[in-house]
């Protein structure tokens, strides 16, 4: 090990020591920023683990490289990493943030212990709505919009589902309560009994694949000026070639609104590029606009959405530095990049790198994004003109195909205003949407999503809460009282887990855990955030070495730099101007227009 490496290791160990003793969030700001940087560096070295080295058969094989891969994203995510064309492509394995040997699926009796339905009923059920007052419902919709881009495990087979016992007094309407098993990994050799593995059926890159649906291009595009189709009147809120996207599980009004918004944004980018680059053909306009739109979404998530969720000033500074660098946006705009590293001028345009581990989204990253409590059960539609109440909906009323009726019945500015002025739910225990504990999928099957979330982590080999914290070098909870100040919650935890603190599920621990000032999520989840937030940008050549005018065009680079979520909203819906006036972040509550 070189002298420089030893120095950095010593710095990171000191940062971890200070954090353990005092907590990074309680330190003076300059020191806290340095400590947070040290924590992130330690996580990079110790908490990125590759599942690609595990035994595999019939792994995904990318198509042959073509000259187009030099400047445009492939449909399936292949050829992003020149060293390994299959890295991050559709149908490749999730990575891990904990050692692979610690990720074996729990045996069947443990998967059902304690009963996930009991956990759902006693610890998750929303008896009174607890709002996250620092956010608006648009933030909740945005997170689902991003998750649809980042990952899906696919659909498990209906054969041999998990059957959850129903205790006396359980009012589950149609017994038995079953949960399909997670989709099997077809690349796993028959008879192999090692660590759990599963495939991501999306590309692992931040490429906005939920809008730019591979295989749906003939229906997706107009064929003129690079633009995407957008049907009038809300008949098709999501542009895609599938039979009926409103029947996909999880479809609801908030998701539809954001899909429509960024389809409009794609078309606006095409119009700008057509003026600035008059020689571009339809295909070139489409591909360049796709790059710009995806990068803009990545920027919005990095410098607006995540800082809205973790509003501690030190965390906000660090998250914004991922994009603009420690020197800040003003210096970046005045002087451009300073050096090729990511620290001073941000990760976009830097030299990037895989950090010694092939890039993959991780199973633990997917686990900490299980944030269903953000979704309210009740929605009030109001007029942006005068805040007049127009209609009350339940979540069930605006989910699935019924979302289309709401989208057709009310102007989009009114719907967006309603999402922007209402609070989502707090990410905590006893706050899971009641409609999602008894959720009717478009195929008619009833599921308890709270119980499913618990079961999935166990089934996919994600460690339970205390072990998860140990593997992130955090102190485990010493008892149930360490998780909550509420005596009733502590009693419920003790009863559900029969006094065994080591059995507490990851999701339960994340929801119960005390959190730093300004945080809407747990400190444990934040560790995965600070690791993967920079990794998702720094591992992608289209956001690092190829984040250039040659690939994006000068007009495209300016579009990304100059726009925010608020400017996107106002470009397509100027009626929102009064509501957004005085709001420094479009994911925080907007001004009511009454």
TAGISUL-V573112 format. One line per field, one symbol per residue. ss: DSSP state (2 for helix, 1 for strand, 0 for the rest). phi: phi as a letter, one per 30 degrees, with the letter a starting at -180 (. if undefined). burial: I if it has 16 or more other ideal C-beta (glycine too) atoms within 10 Angstrom, else O. A space follows every 50 residues. Layout:
BEGIN
ss = ???
phi = ???
burial = ???
END
This chain:
BEGIN
ss = 00222222222222222222220222002222222222222222220010 00000000000000002222000000000000000000000110110002 22000002222000022222222210000011000022222222222222 00000000000111000000000000111000000000000000000011 00000000000000002222100000010002220000000000222000 01222222222222222222222222000002222222222222222222 22222222210022222222222200022222222000000000000000 00000000000122222200022200011111000000111111222210 02222222200222222222200110000001022220110000011022 22222222200000222222200000000222000022222222220000 22200222222200000010002222222222222222002220000022 22022222222200222222220222222200000000000000
phi = .dddddddddddddeddddddciedcdeeddddddddddddddedcbbbc cdddeabhdecddedbedddbbdddcididcedaedeideicdddbcbee dcbddddeddecbdeeddedddccedcbdcdcddbcdeddddddededdd aadicddddhddccdcdejdcedbddccbddeeddddddeidbcedbacc dcddddchddccdeiceeddcdibiidcdbddiidbdbdaddeaddcdej daeddedddddddddedddeddddddbddddeddddddddddddddddde ddcbdddddcddedddeddddecciddjddddddcidcicdcddcjdeid dikciibedadcddddddddbeedddcbbcdbdddbiddcacbceddbci eddddddddbdeedddedddccdddddadhbdeddcdbccdedjdcbcdd ddeddddddcidededdededcicddddadddcacdedddddddddchic dddededdddddedbdeidcbdddddddeddddddddddcddcbdcdbde dciddddddddccbddddeddcbdddeddddicdadccedddcd
burial = OOOOOOOIOOIIOOIIOIIOOOOIIOIOOOOIIIIIIIIIIIIIOIIIII IIOIOIOOOIOIOOOOOOIOIIIIIIIIIIIOOIIIIIIIIIIIIIIIOI OIIOIIOOOOIIIIIIIIIIIIIIOIOOIIOIOIIIIIIIIIIIIIIIII IIIOOIOOOOOIOIOIOOOOOIOOOOIOIIIIOOIOIIOOOOOOIIIIII OIIIIIIIIIIIIOOOOOOIIOOOIIIIOIOOOIOIIIIIOOOOIIOOOI IIIIIIIIIIIIIIIIIIIIOIIIOOOOOIOIOIIIIIIIIIIIIIIIII IIIIIIIIIIIIOIIIIIIIIIIIIIIIOOOIOOOOIOOOOIOIIIIIII OIOIOOIIIIIIIIIIIIIIIIIIIIIOIOIIIIOOOOOOOOIOIIIIII OIIIOIIOOIOIIIIIIIIIIIIIIIIIIIIIIIIIIIIOOOOOOOIIII IIIIIIIIIIIIIIIIIIIOIIOIOOIOOIOOIIOOOOIIOIIOOIIOOO IOIIIIIIIIIIIOIIOIIIIIIIIIIIIIIIIIIIIIIIIIIIIIIOOO IIIOIIIOIIIOIIIIOIIOOIIOIIOOIIOOOOIIIIIIOOIO
END
